[in-house]
Amino acid sequence: MKKKLLLTFILLLTVLVSVNAQQGTKKKTNKGNKTRPKEVILEKPLPPRCADCFFAAPLQIDVPFGPTEPPRGFGFVSEINRNDKVKNVFEEEHNTVWYKLEIPYSGKLCIEITPKASSDDYDFLVYKYTNKYFCNRIIGNKVVPIRSILSTSNTAIGGKTGLDLKGNLTNIPKNSSISHGMYIDVIAGEQYIIVVDNVSNGGLGHTIYTTINTDFAPLTVLPIDSSNHQRTTANIIIKDSETENIILERENAGAQRVKILPKKAYSISLKKDGYFNYIREITHAQAIKDSILTARLVEIKAGSKLPIRGEIYFDVDELNNVTLLPESYSSLDEAFRSLQDYPKIVVEIIGRIPTEGYNIKKDAENSRLRAEAIKNYFIGRGIPEANIKARGSYISELEKQLAKQKKSKSGILLTPQCEIKILRTK
């Protein structure tokens, strides 16, 4: 009896050891093959009442809208109902979202609608907006859409639908498998209404993306913190300088890519709390020459330098009077705007000058006269004199400059730029 109990105990012990060993192996295996957590994509809330034409959600060219939360129903009013006169519209509204798009520049308008679920069947209509009575005229089909894409969802391409450059149909009926219609030739200043309808209930939302194909120069606006020379974020607004139409508007955004059109100029503005505002104007020719605009944001603190964009030129007469030449004014524009917008900062202008070392004391005096010329320019434009100090390069600074120059293999005379440095804030 004792032998049987002993054998049973040994058998149980062997089984327990085996089970623990297997569990340990599984744990190691799971540890070595961790599955990456799925990326969480946040839905974009739809604006209130955008299921009705009067409250259409605004779209921006080249800026995706979505993925949206699922549209539910047709809002307070069912604007669209098919009749014998107008047949290229929805049979009725189901789960709709209305969008409004203003055209910033001429070209070929393309649209891409991507459902979150490939099985969702999205139809859409495009109308050319006329006036404030437009939505009233849609009711009763008094307005005909210029594009009507009602085709069945094509799951092979993820249920996508839209308008593209390859499409050649303006109206695609329900029984068709063609997913994309023909682009629209648009002109700057026009407005269009796009109504997107999910035929079945229980859909998962969508992303809508609009773009205009035309000749352009690509430009990347890259916000950089000038203190640490690292990328940063800012509120970015880009406008057509002539019409002041907003081309792009982003909050707390990093690098942004925009299209710069021929014969156009654009105002690029960046704002960030605790930093000077950054404003530049860019033309098509400039964008072709340099496709990256490094927007250096200067923090408002002692020691920061106000940007000088371009060369500064001086004239010296026979009496050694130094005058700032008009060719330099545009290079100082941004620094002037900063002094104008932030009257509580006190800056020091430091004159810099090339030196060959023959008469460093004279070079130091001439650098001071350069700083005074810039100071007088700012005072002449309305900046209080109390906010501006000026000094020349110290002899010790010129000696370091000369030593660096002698070490240079090229032997080229260094031409350092004058500086505008924040001393303090009042």
C-alpha positions in Angstrom: 0.0 0.0 0.0 2.8 2.4 0.9 4.6 1.5 -2.4 1.4 2.4 -4.4 1.1 5.7 -2.6 4.7 6.5 -3.2 4.4 5.7 -6.9 1.3 7.8 -7.2 3.0 10.8 -5.5 6.0 10.5 -7.8 3.7 10.3 -10.9 1.8 13.5 -9.8 5.1 15.3 -9.1 6.4 14.4 -12.6 3.2 15.7 -14.2 3.4 19.0 -12.3 7.0 19.5 -13.3 6.1 18.8 -16.9 3.2 21.3 -16.9 5.3 24.0 -15.3 8.0 23.5 -17.8 5.5 23.8 -20.7 4.1 27.0 -19.2 7.6 28.5 -18.8 8.3 27.7 -22.4 5.1 29.4 -23.5 5.9 32.5 -21.4 9.3 32.8 -23.1 7.8 32.2 -26.5 5.2 34.9 -25.9 7.8 37.3 -24.6 9.9 36.8 -27.7 6.9 37.4 -30.1 5.1 40.3 -28.6 2.4 41.7 -31.0 2.7 45.4 -31.6 -0.3 47.3 -30.3 -2.7 48.5 -33.0 -2.4 52.2 -33.9 -5.4 54.1 -32.5 -6.9 56.4 -35.2 -9.1 59.0 -33.6 -12.3 59.9 -35.4 -12.9 63.5 -36.5 -16.2 64.7 -35.0 -18.5 66.0 -37.7 -19.7 69.6 -37.2 -23.3 70.0 -35.8 -26.1 69.6 -38.3 -23.7 69.0 -41.3 -26.3 66.4 -42.4 -28.1 69.4 -43.9 -27.0 71.6 -46.8 -27.3 74.9 -44.8 -24.6 73.7 -42.3 -22.1 72.1 -44.8 -18.7 71.3 -43.2 -15.9 73.3 -44.8 -13.2 71.4 -46.7 -9.6 72.6 -47.6 -7.7 71.6 -50.7 -4.9 69.1 -50.0 -6.1 68.6 -46.4 -7.8 65.3 -45.6 -11.0 65.5 -43.5 -11.5 62.4 -41.4 -11.8 59.7 -40.6 -15.2 60.9 -39.6 -17.5 59.4 -37.0 -20.3 57.4 -38.7 -23.0 59.7 -40.3 -26.5 59.0 -38.9 -29.6 59.9 -40.9 -30.3 62.9 -43.1 -30.6 65.6 -40.6 -33.6 67.9 -40.1 -34.5 68.1 -43.8 -34.2 65.5 -46.6 -33.1 67.9 -49.4 -32.7 65.2 -52.1 -35.4 63.0 -53.5 -35.3 61.6 -57.0 -38.1 62.5 -59.4 -38.8 62.1 -63.1 -37.1 65.4 -64.1 -33.8 64.8 -62.2 -32.8 61.1 -62.1 -29.0 61.3 -61.4 -29.4 61.9 -57.7 -29.9 59.6 -54.7 -33.3 57.8 -54.5 -33.4 59.4 -51.1 -31.0 60.6 -48.4 -29.9 57.9 -46.0 -26.8 58.8 -43.9 -25.5 62.0 -45.4 -22.7 64.6 -44.8 -22.7 67.9 -46.7 -19.4 69.6 -47.4 -18.5 73.0 -48.8 -15.3 73.7 -50.8 -13.9 77.0 -51.9 -11.5 76.8 -54.8 -8.2 78.7 -54.1 -6.7 78.3 -57.5 -7.7 77.0 -61.0 -7.1 73.5 -62.2 -8.6 70.0 -62.3 -10.5 69.2 -59.1 -10.2 65.6 -57.9 -11.9 63.9 -54.9 -11.2 60.8 -53.0 -13.6 59.2 -50.5 -12.2 56.4 -48.5 -14.6 54.4 -46.1 -13.2 53.0 -42.9 -15.0 49.7 -43.9 -14.6 48.6 -47.5 -18.1 47.2 -47.4 -19.7 50.6 -46.8 -21.3 51.9 -50.0 -20.8 55.6 -50.3 -22.4 57.6 -53.1 -21.8 61.3 -53.7 -23.0 64.3 -55.7 -21.2 67.5 -56.5 -23.0 70.8 -57.1 -21.7 74.2 -58.1 -22.7 76.7 -55.4 -24.5 79.7 -56.7 -25.9 82.0 -53.9 -27.5 82.0 -50.5 -30.7 80.5 -52.0 -28.8 77.5 -53.2 -29.8 75.0 -50.5 -33.5 76.0 -50.9 -33.3 75.3 -54.6 -31.8 71.8 -54.0 -35.0 70.9 -52.3 -37.4 69.7 -55.0 -34.4 69.0 -57.4 -34.3 72.5 -58.8 -30.5 72.2 -59.1 -28.8 69.5 -61.1 -25.5 68.0 -59.8 -22.5 68.3 -62.2 -21.2 65.0 -60.9 -23.2 62.0 -59.7 -21.4 58.9 -58.6 -23.8 56.2 -57.4 -21.9 53.1 -58.3 -21.8 50.0 -56.1 -19.0 49.8 -53.6 -15.9 48.0 -55.0 -14.4 46.1 -52.1 -11.3 45.2 -54.2 -10.1 48.9 -53.8 -11.3 49.3 -50.2 -14.7 50.8 -51.2 -13.0 54.0 -52.4 -14.9 56.3 -54.8 -14.4 59.8 -56.1 -13.3 61.9 -59.1 -9.9 61.5 -60.8 -7.9 62.3 -63.9 -8.5 58.9 -65.4 -12.3 59.0 -65.1 -14.4 60.0 -68.2 -18.0 59.8 -66.9 -19.9 62.6 -65.2 -22.7 60.4 -64.0 -22.3 56.8 -62.9 -25.5 54.8 -62.1 -26.1 52.5 -59.3 -25.7 49.3 -61.3 -22.2 50.2 -62.4 -18.9 48.9 -61.0 -17.0 52.0 -62.0 -15.8 53.7 -58.8 -14.4 57.1 -60.0 -15.9 59.8 -62.3 -14.3 62.5 -64.2 -12.5 65.5 -62.6 -14.0 69.0 -62.7 -12.3 72.0 -64.3 -12.5 74.7 -61.6 -11.6 78.3 -61.4 -10.2 80.2 -58.4 -13.0 81.7 -56.3 -15.7 79.2 -57.2 -17.5 77.2 -54.5 -18.8 73.7 -54.7 -21.1 71.6 -52.5 -20.3 67.9 -52.1 -22.9 65.6 -50.4 -21.8 62.1 -49.4 -24.3 59.4 -48.6 -23.8 56.0 -47.0 -26.6 53.8 -48.3 -26.7 51.4 -45.4 -27.1 52.1 -41.7 -24.3 51.1 -39.3 -21.4 52.5 -41.4 -18.0 53.3 -39.8 -17.3 56.7 -41.3 -15.0 57.9 -44.1 -12.2 60.3 -45.0 -12.6 62.8 -47.8 -9.6 64.4 -49.6 -9.8 67.0 -52.3 -6.9 68.2 -54.5 -6.5 70.4 -57.6 -4.1 69.3 -60.3 -2.2 72.2 -61.9 1.3 73.5 -62.5 3.0 74.3 -59.2 6.3 74.3 -57.3 6.2 72.2 -54.2 7.2 74.1 -51.0 7.7 72.6 -47.5 7.3 75.0 -44.6 9.5 73.7 -41.8 9.2 75.4 -38.3 12.5 75.4 -36.4 13.2 76.6 -32.9 16.2 79.0 -33.4 17.3 78.3 -29.8 18.0 74.6 -30.0 17.9 74.3 -33.9 15.3 71.5 -33.5 12.0 71.0 -35.3 9.0 72.5 -33.6 5.3 73.2 -34.2 3.3 76.4 -34.7 0.0 77.8 -35.9 0.5 78.1 -39.7 -1.5 80.2 -42.1 -0.7 80.6 -45.8 -2.7 83.1 -47.9 -2.8 84.2 -51.5 -1.2 87.6 -51.2 -3.4 89.1 -53.9 -6.8 87.7 -52.9 -6.0 87.0 -49.2 -7.7 83.6 -49.6 -6.5 81.1 -47.1 -4.6 78.3 -48.8 -3.7 76.4 -45.7 -4.5 76.8 -42.0 -3.1 74.4 -39.3 -2.9 74.6 -35.5 0.1 73.3 -33.6 1.5 71.8 -36.8 4.9 70.7 -37.9 6.3 70.6 -41.5 3.6 71.4 -44.1 3.8 70.9 -47.9 2.0 73.4 -50.1 1.7 74.2 -53.8 3.1 77.5 -55.0 1.5 78.4 -58.3 3.1 80.3 -61.2 2.7 84.1 -61.2 1.5 84.0 -57.6 2.9 85.3 -54.2 1.9 83.8 -50.9 2.0 85.2 -47.3 3.3 82.6 -44.9 2.6 83.3 -41.2 3.7 81.2 -38.2 2.6 82.0 -34.6 3.7 80.2 -31.4 3.2 81.3 -27.8 6.4 82.8 -26.3 7.9 83.4 -29.8 8.0 86.2 -32.2 5.6 86.0 -35.1 7.2 84.8 -38.3 6.0 86.3 -41.6 7.4 85.7 -45.1 6.2 86.2 -48.6 7.2 83.5 -51.2 6.8 83.6 -54.9 6.8 80.7 -57.4 10.3 81.6 -58.6 11.6 81.4 -55.0 9.9 78.0 -54.4 11.5 76.6 -57.6 14.9 77.8 -56.4 14.5 76.4 -52.9 11.7 73.9 -52.1 12.2 74.1 -48.3 11.4 77.2 -46.3 13.1 77.0 -42.9 10.9 79.1 -40.6 13.2 80.0 -37.7 11.1 80.9 -34.7 12.8 83.2 -32.2 11.9 82.8 -28.5 11.2 86.0 -26.7 13.9 85.9 -24.1 17.2 87.6 -23.2 20.0 86.4 -25.5 17.7 85.6 -28.5 18.7 87.2 -31.8 16.1 88.9 -34.1 16.4 87.6 -37.7 18.1 89.6 -40.3 17.1 88.2 -43.7 19.5 89.2 -46.4 22.6 91.4 -46.7 23.0 94.8 -45.1 24.9 97.5 -47.1 26.4 100.7 -45.8 27.9 103.8 -47.5 30.9 105.7 -46.0 31.6 109.3 -47.0 34.8 111.3 -46.8 34.1 112.4 -43.3 33.6 108.7 -42.2 29.9 109.1 -41.8 28.1 105.7 -42.2 24.7 105.5 -43.9 22.5 102.5 -44.2 21.6 102.0 -47.8 18.0 101.5 -49.0 18.9 98.0 -50.4 19.1 96.9 -46.8 15.6 97.8 -45.6 13.9 94.6 -46.7 16.5 92.6 -44.8 15.5 94.4 -41.6 11.7 94.2 -42.1 11.1 91.2 -39.9 13.3 92.6 -37.1 11.4 95.9 -37.3 8.0 94.1 -37.1 9.2 92.3 -34.0 10.2 95.6 -32.3 6.9 97.1 -33.4 4.7 94.2 -32.2 6.6 93.7 -28.9 7.3 97.2 -27.4 8.4 95.7 -24.1 11.7 94.3 -25.4 15.0 96.1 -25.3 17.5 95.1 -27.9 21.2 95.7 -28.5 22.4 96.2 -32.1 26.0 94.9 -32.5 27.9 96.2 -35.4 30.1 93.7 -37.3 32.7 94.5 -39.9 35.5 92.7 -41.9 39.0 93.3 -40.6 42.5 92.7 -41.9 44.1 93.5 -38.6 46.0 96.7 -39.7 44.0 99.0 -37.6 41.7 97.1 -35.3 40.7 100.2 -33.2 39.5 102.0 -36.4 37.6 98.8 -37.4 35.9 98.7 -34.0 34.8 102.4 -34.3 33.5 101.8 -37.8 31.5 98.7 -36.6 29.9 101.0 -33.9 28.9 103.5 -36.6 27.2 100.6 -38.5 25.2 99.7 -35.4 24.2 103.3 -34.9 23.1 103.5 -38.6 20.7 100.6 -38.0 19.5 102.1 -34.7 18.7 105.4 -36.4 16.8 103.5 -39.2 14.6 101.9 -36.6 14.0 105.1 -34.6 13.1 106.9 -37.9 10.4 104.3 -38.4 8.9 104.9 -34.9 10.7 102.5 -32.6 11.4 104.3 -29.2 15.0 105.1 -28.7 14.9 103.7 -25.2 14.2 100.3 -26.6 17.4 100.2 -28.7 21.1 100.1 -27.6 24.0 100.0 -30.1 27.6 99.1 -29.8 30.4 98.1 -32.1 32.5 94.9 -32.0 34.9 94.7 -29.1 38.6 94.6 -29.9 38.7 91.2 -28.3 35.9 90.0 -30.7 37.8 91.4 -33.7 41.0 89.7 -32.6 39.1 86.3 -32.4 37.6 87.0 -35.8 41.1 87.8 -37.2 42.5 84.6 -35.6 39.7 82.5 -37.1 40.4 84.1 -40.5 44.1 83.3 -40.4 43.3 79.6 -39.6 41.0 79.4 -42.6 42.6 77.5 -45.5 40.7 79.7 -48.0 42.2 82.9 -46.7 39.0 84.7 -47.6 38.2 87.9 -45.6 35.3 87.1 -43.2 32.3 89.4 -43.6 30.2 88.8 -40.4 26.6 90.0 -40.3 25.5 92.6 -37.8 23.4 91.3 -34.9 20.2 92.4 -33.1 20.1 90.7 -29.7 17.5 90.9 -26.9 18.9 92.5 -23.8 15.8 92.2 -21.6 12.1 92.6 -21.5 10.5 95.4 -19.6 
